[in-house]
Amino acid sequence: MPYVKVETIINADIKTCFNLARNIEIHQESLKHSSEIAVAGRTSGLIELNETVTWEAKHFGFVQHLTSRITEFKYPDYFVDEMVSGAFKSFRHEHHFKKVGKKTIMSDIFYFESPYGILGKLANWLFLEKYMANLLRTRNAFLKEKAESAVSSQ
């Protein structure tokens, strides 16, 4: 199963980073370029264990719907969301947070399986792994900016 790992060092405390990463409105803001919005399940605030959210977004020129559930949750160290339905055959997105001095290392590990057998594997290799890594980097840069500005304004 392919996976993407992205680490981001943030000059903010672990609780701020953890809460921003599970905030529905912040998620929507971070992925405005794909018109991502929460349309069902938890549609605002902080998502919790066993809650679902259904996202509507435009990727590769197509409007898509994806529902994920928070399947693991340990505040403020990690949470996991897994696909319930959507364009992937499956995915598991692990969000890890580690305090290092006054900083937080936020690690995303995104495991995914594409549908369509060998064609899906070819898509992974040609563009999907890179696309997902760029999506996570974009989101994490936004989270980093929000967390660091929140801490500096306190």
C-alpha positions as CSV (number, residue, x, y, z in Angstrom):
1,M,0.0,0.0,0.0
2,P,1.5,3.3,-1.0
3,Y,2.0,6.0,1.6
4,V,3.1,9.6,1.9
5,K,4.9,11.0,5.0
6,V,5.2,14.8,5.6
7,E,6.8,16.3,8.7
8,T,6.4,19.9,9.7
9,I,8.2,21.7,12.5
10,I,5.9,24.3,14.1
11,N,7.0,27.0,16.6
12,A,3.9,26.5,18.7
13,D,2.7,24.3,21.6
14,I,1.4,20.8,20.9
15,K,-2.2,21.5,22.0
16,T,-2.6,24.4,19.6
17,C,-1.2,22.3,16.7
18,F,-3.4,19.3,17.6
19,N,-6.6,21.4,17.8
20,L,-5.9,23.3,14.6
21,A,-5.3,20.0,12.7
22,R,-8.8,18.7,13.7
23,N,-10.6,21.9,13.2
24,I,-13.1,21.7,10.4
25,E,-13.1,25.4,9.5
26,I,-9.3,25.5,9.4
27,H,-9.2,22.4,7.2
28,Q,-11.6,24.1,4.7
29,E,-9.5,27.3,4.7
30,S,-6.3,25.4,4.1
31,L,-7.7,23.7,1.0
32,K,-9.7,26.6,-0.5
33,H,-7.9,25.9,-3.8
34,S,-9.9,22.7,-4.2
35,S,-13.2,24.3,-2.9
36,E,-13.2,21.7,-0.1
37,I,-16.2,22.1,2.2
38,A,-17.7,19.9,4.9
39,V,-21.2,18.9,3.8
40,A,-22.3,16.2,6.3
41,G,-21.4,14.7,9.7
42,R,-19.3,17.1,11.7
43,T,-19.3,20.3,9.7
44,S,-17.8,22.7,12.1
45,G,-15.6,22.8,15.2
46,L,-13.2,20.2,16.5
47,I,-13.8,16.6,15.2
48,E,-13.7,13.9,17.9
49,L,-13.3,10.1,18.2
50,N,-15.9,8.1,16.2
51,E,-17.2,11.2,14.4
52,T,-17.5,11.4,10.7
53,V,-17.2,14.2,8.2
54,T,-18.1,14.2,4.5
55,W,-16.0,16.5,2.3
56,E,-17.0,17.8,-1.1
57,A,-14.0,19.0,-3.1
58,K,-12.8,19.4,-6.7
59,H,-9.8,17.3,-7.6
60,F,-8.5,16.6,-11.1
61,G,-11.5,18.6,-12.5
62,F,-14.1,16.5,-10.8
63,V,-16.3,17.2,-7.8
64,Q,-15.8,14.4,-5.4
65,H,-17.3,13.3,-2.0
66,L,-15.3,11.6,0.7
67,T,-16.4,10.5,4.1
68,S,-13.9,9.7,6.8
69,R,-14.2,8.7,10.5
70,I,-11.9,9.4,13.4
71,T,-11.0,5.9,14.4
72,E,-8.2,6.6,16.9
73,F,-7.7,9.6,19.2
74,K,-5.2,10.4,22.0
75,Y,-5.2,14.1,22.9
76,P,-2.8,15.8,22.1
77,D,-0.5,13.1,20.6
78,Y,-2.3,11.7,17.6
79,F,-5.5,11.0,15.8
80,V,-6.4,8.8,12.8
81,D,-9.0,9.3,10.2
82,E,-10.0,6.5,7.8
83,M,-12.1,6.6,4.7
84,V,-15.6,5.3,5.0
85,S,-16.6,6.1,1.4
86,G,-14.9,8.0,-1.5
87,A,-12.7,7.9,-4.5
88,F,-10.0,5.7,-3.0
89,K,-10.3,2.0,-2.4
90,S,-9.2,2.9,1.1
91,F,-7.1,5.3,3.1
92,R,-5.7,5.8,6.6
93,H,-4.4,9.2,7.6
94,E,-2.3,9.3,10.8
95,H,-1.7,12.7,12.4
96,H,1.1,12.6,15.0
97,F,2.3,15.4,17.2
98,K,5.5,15.4,19.3
99,K,6.6,18.2,21.6
100,V,10.3,19.1,21.2
101,G,11.2,22.0,23.5
102,K,8.9,24.9,22.6
103,K,8.2,23.4,19.2
104,T,5.9,20.7,17.8
105,I,6.8,18.2,15.1
106,M,3.6,17.4,13.2
107,S,3.8,14.2,11.2
108,D,1.3,13.1,8.6
109,I,1.4,9.5,7.4
110,F,-1.2,8.9,4.6
111,Y,-1.6,5.3,3.5
112,F,-3.9,4.8,0.5
113,E,-5.0,2.3,-2.0
114,S,-6.4,3.3,-5.3
115,P,-9.2,1.5,-7.1
116,Y,-8.9,0.0,-10.6
117,G,-6.2,-2.5,-10.0
118,I,-3.1,-2.0,-12.2
119,L,-4.5,1.3,-13.6
120,G,-4.7,2.6,-10.1
121,K,-1.2,1.5,-9.3
122,L,0.0,3.3,-12.4
123,A,-1.8,6.4,-11.4
124,N,-0.1,6.2,-8.0
125,W,3.3,6.0,-9.6
126,L,2.6,8.7,-12.2
127,F,1.0,11.4,-10.2
128,L,-1.1,10.5,-7.2
129,E,1.6,10.1,-4.6
130,K,3.1,13.5,-5.6
131,Y,-0.4,15.1,-5.6
132,M,-1.2,13.8,-2.1
133,A,2.2,14.9,-0.7
134,N,1.7,18.4,-2.2
135,L,-1.8,18.6,-0.7
136,L,-0.4,17.7,2.7
137,R,2.4,20.2,2.4
138,T,0.0,22.9,1.4
139,R,-2.3,22.1,4.4
140,N,0.6,21.9,6.8
141,A,2.1,25.2,5.7
142,F,-1.3,26.8,6.4
143,L,-1.5,25.1,9.9
144,K,2.0,26.2,10.7
145,E,1.2,29.8,9.9
146,K,-2.0,29.7,11.9
147,A,-0.4,28.0,14.9
148,E,2.6,30.3,15.0
149,S,0.5,33.5,14.6
150,A,-1.9,32.3,17.4
151,V,1.0,31.7,19.8
152,S,2.7,35.1,18.9
153,S,-0.5,37.0,19.6
154,Q,-0.9,35.6,23.1
